[in-house]
């Protein structure tokens, strides 16, 4: 069985990665497990299962998504797990993190240069994916989902009320996309919270995500390409 590990900041990224993989994969092609990593500095490190993988019924691919509990922990958690993943026969590792709030847009080149430092590349290659400035920028750009949250959340209302256009503007330039998403949802009397992002993740049009938005977000394009290659191997 081909095995891949994905390290992410938190719950929002876990549920999005799970759904994205399921949407890209052929039916019954992949098993996905969620795990939460905690401790490791002042207390013992623990890795516990928070969602079991589907029963084995001939799937050729297995993915474990690690909730690392914060952007700064993504790389360090991966480094700690790397030897165990190597021993377990994993062939691919992806680390996904936001830029905000630890870094500004201007600091992205420095962040990109820092991430691969002191990271092993053999036997498993590690790819770092940045969601600029937050993963919610991808959600904003998938503007067709707003109507599923509430019909009152229209592009015209967003442009009039918040002075930006999720369809036409570059959402990577929005400094706080999660706040923007919450303001958009407020137009329909709703709220967006990172800890409760499943409604948003379920509302996204994934054909638009991996066949359209990839042209606007280079890192999203890279992520989808890695997943596709893994699932075809």
Secondary structure as UniProt FT lines:
FT   STRAND          2..8
FT   HELIX           11..24
FT   TURN            27..28
FT   STRAND          30..38
FT   STRAND          46..51
FT   STRAND          61..67
FT   HELIX           71..87
FT   TURN            88..89
FT   STRAND          92..98
FT   TURN            100..102
FT   HELIX           105..107
FT   HELIX           108..115
FT   TURN            116..118
FT   STRAND          126..131
FT   HELIX           136..141
FT   HELIX           143..145
FT   HELIX           146..149
FT   TURN            151..152
FT   HELIX           155..162
FT   TURN            166..168
FT   HELIX           171..173
FT   TURN            175..176
FT   HELIX           177..186
FT   TURN            187..189
FT   HELIX           194..196
FT   HELIX           198..203
FT   HELIX           206..211
FT   HELIX           213..215
FT   HELIX           218..232
//
